[in-house]
Amino acid sequence: MASGRSNSHRVAIVGASSLRGKELKQVLEDRHFPASDVVLIDESVVAGTLTEAVGEPTFIRTLDEESFESARFVFFAGTARDAEQNWHAAQHAGANVIDLTGALAAPGHASAASPWIPSLGSVLPPLPGSQGNGASRRAAYCSPSAPVIVACTLAAGLGKLQPKRISVLLFPPVSERDHAGVEELERQTAGLLSFHAIAKPVFDAQVAFNLLTSYGPEAKPPLAEMRAAIARDVAAYLTGRAPVPAIQLVQAPVFYGYAFAAYTEFASPVPPEQLHAAFANLGVKMAAPDDPPPSNVSVAGEGAIHMARIEADPNIAGGVWIWGVADNLQVATTNAVRIAEELIAKSSE
């Protein structure tokens, strides 16, 4: 599967049949990542599935001792268990590990994976104790989840303007629970429209036509645990570098797209154009004055966060509201690929 390009690299994707894995493969192709070979790896039940990578036909392979041979980058895009059980083998084979599952970012984890959001490198100083905002040596990195990237981008964009407080309300889509979440919303929607009983194996609650501040007692992980993990990762990334926002989650009955509403307050009013410029400098796509606000539908397939025009609160002087949406799969996988691109750039310096 040679690309014919010089300085190309072997890439492995573990969890290739997951929503993140499929999106990651597409992002590598769309960004013309210099991959000589893309090895697609997943559970044995999908091994042997014919697909394509780097414009060539290939098969999804079962993980074995040779899966990481000669790989420069190994992306873990499937389950946390995959990452936990195989990151060390990938690193031992000489690969840079980039984890999208969050498993390697747990406090005290042996991988010492460094979280990294390359788009914020221009405004946030390096994390204390890290290799800057990335290093050229073989290492393990964590590409944060879409809500963590959103919350950190909000805090980084607002940080130099010295806000008194920042609060972020996040609306996760069911695709954050991979295929199972998408299929459950599909089945619940069809069942309710036909007046049939609905199954609830993922959320243990009616998510279709509904908003939830908690799941049913049998849902794993519970929504409160997801919120705590996001808040923990945001605080770990920002503490000492930017103001840490308050975080809340409300499960939305949507398939894709992480919507958010943020409120921030300043000691005195800040011109909206100054706020717009601060976010545009971080790669956020700001709506033009006559554009409609972004929606889950309008951002599909986009790797950047989209924001509406920022509005002043009618009652609080210095208070503003921010509405935005990000394609959760695209934002997370684009960030992971950008980490690899940064590492390649650093190694050539």
JOCOR-V511201 format. One record per backbone hydrogen bond with DSSP energy under -1.0 kcal/mol. NH is the residue of the N-H (numbers start at 0). CO is the residue of the C=O. E is the energy in kcal/mol with one decimal. If there is no record, write none. Layout:
nh & co & e
NH & CO & E
NH & CO & E
This chain:
nh & co & e
8 & 33 & -2.6
10 & 36 & -3.0
11 & 72 & -2.3
12 & 38 & -2.9
13 & 74 & -3.1
14 & 40 & -2.5
15 & 40 & -2.4
17 & 14 & -1.4
21 & 17 & -2.6
22 & 18 & -2.1
23 & 19 & -2.8
24 & 20 & -2.1
25 & 21 & -1.7
26 & 22 & -2.5
27 & 23 & -2.4
28 & 24 & -1.6
29 & 25 & -3.0
30 & 26 & -2.5
31 & 28 & -1.3
32 & 27 & -2.7
34 & 32 & -2.7
35 & 8 & -1.4
38 & 10 & -3.4
40 & 12 & -2.8
41 & 60 & -2.4
45 & 42 & -1.6
47 & 59 & -3.5
48 & 45 & -1.8
50 & 57 & -3.1
52 & 55 & -2.6
55 & 52 & -1.8
57 & 50 & -2.5
59 & 48 & -1.9
60 & 39 & -3.4
66 & 63 & -1.6
68 & 65 & -1.2
70 & 67 & -2.0
71 & 9 & -2.5
72 & 9 & -1.6
73 & 95 & -2.6
74 & 11 & -3.0
75 & 97 & -2.1
76 & 13 & -3.0
82 & 78 & -1.6
83 & 79 & -2.7
84 & 80 & -2.5
85 & 81 & -1.3
86 & 82 & -2.0
89 & 85 & -2.0
90 & 86 & -2.5
91 & 87 & -2.8
92 & 88 & -1.6
93 & 90 & -1.7
94 & 89 & -2.0
95 & 71 & -3.0
96 & 138 & -2.4
97 & 73 & -2.7
98 & 140 & -3.1
99 & 75 & -2.7
105 & 102 & -1.0
108 & 105 & -2.1
111 & 108 & -1.4
113 & 139 & -1.9
115 & 141 & -1.8
119 & 116 & -2.1
120 & 117 & -1.7
122 & 119 & -1.4
123 & 119 & -2.0
129 & 126 & -2.0
131 & 129 & -1.8
133 & 130 & -1.4
140 & 96 & -3.1
141 & 113 & -2.3
142 & 98 & -2.7
148 & 144 & -2.3
149 & 145 & -2.6
150 & 146 & -2.6
151 & 147 & -2.6
152 & 148 & -2.2
153 & 149 & -2.3
154 & 150 & -2.2
155 & 151 & -2.7
156 & 152 & -2.5
157 & 153 & -1.8
158 & 154 & -1.7
160 & 157 & -1.6
161 & 158 & -1.8
163 & 264 & -3.9
166 & 262 & -2.7
167 & 245 & -2.6
168 & 260 & -3.0
169 & 247 & -3.1
170 & 258 & -2.9
173 & 253 & -2.7
174 & 254 & -1.5
175 & 172 & -1.5
176 & 173 & -2.1
177 & 174 & -1.7
181 & 177 & -1.7
182 & 178 & -2.8
183 & 179 & -2.0
184 & 180 & -2.0
185 & 181 & -2.2
186 & 182 & -2.6
187 & 183 & -2.8
188 & 184 & -2.5
189 & 185 & -2.3
190 & 186 & -2.7
191 & 187 & -2.7
192 & 188 & -2.0
193 & 189 & -1.3
194 & 191 & -1.1
195 & 190 & -3.5
203 & 199 & -1.6
209 & 206 & -1.2
211 & 250 & -1.9
215 & 202 & -2.3
218 & 215 & -1.7
225 & 221 & -1.8
226 & 222 & -2.6
227 & 223 & -2.2
228 & 224 & -2.2
229 & 225 & -2.3
230 & 226 & -2.8
231 & 227 & -2.4
232 & 228 & -2.4
233 & 229 & -2.6
234 & 230 & -2.4
235 & 231 & -2.5
236 & 232 & -1.8
237 & 233 & -2.2
238 & 234 & -2.7
240 & 237 & -3.4
241 & 237 & -2.0
245 & 165 & -2.7
247 & 167 & -2.0
249 & 169 & -2.4
250 & 211 & -2.6
251 & 171 & -1.9
253 & 251 & -1.6
257 & 325 & -3.7
258 & 170 & -1.2
259 & 323 & -2.5
260 & 168 & -2.4
261 & 321 & -2.9
262 & 166 & -2.6
263 & 319 & -2.1
264 & 164 & -1.6
265 & 317 & -2.5
273 & 270 & -1.2
274 & 270 & -1.3
275 & 271 & -2.8
276 & 272 & -2.3
277 & 273 & -1.7
278 & 274 & -1.8
279 & 275 & -2.5
280 & 276 & -1.9
281 & 278 & -1.5
282 & 279 & -1.7
283 & 278 & -1.9
284 & 304 & -2.8
286 & 306 & -2.3
290 & 287 & -1.9
298 & 294 & -1.6
299 & 296 & -1.1
301 & 298 & -2.3
305 & 324 & -2.3
306 & 284 & -2.4
307 & 322 & -2.9
310 & 320 & -2.0
312 & 318 & -3.2
318 & 315 & -2.0
319 & 263 & -2.9
320 & 310 & -3.2
321 & 261 & -2.8
323 & 259 & -2.2
324 & 305 & -2.1
325 & 257 & -1.4
330 & 326 & -3.0
331 & 327 & -1.5
332 & 328 & -2.2
333 & 329 & -2.7
334 & 330 & -1.8
335 & 331 & -1.6
336 & 332 & -2.3
337 & 333 & -2.3
338 & 334 & -1.8
339 & 335 & -1.6
340 & 336 & -2.4
341 & 337 & -2.5
342 & 338 & -2.2
343 & 339 & -2.2
344 & 340 & -2.3
345 & 341 & -2.6
346 & 342 & -2.1
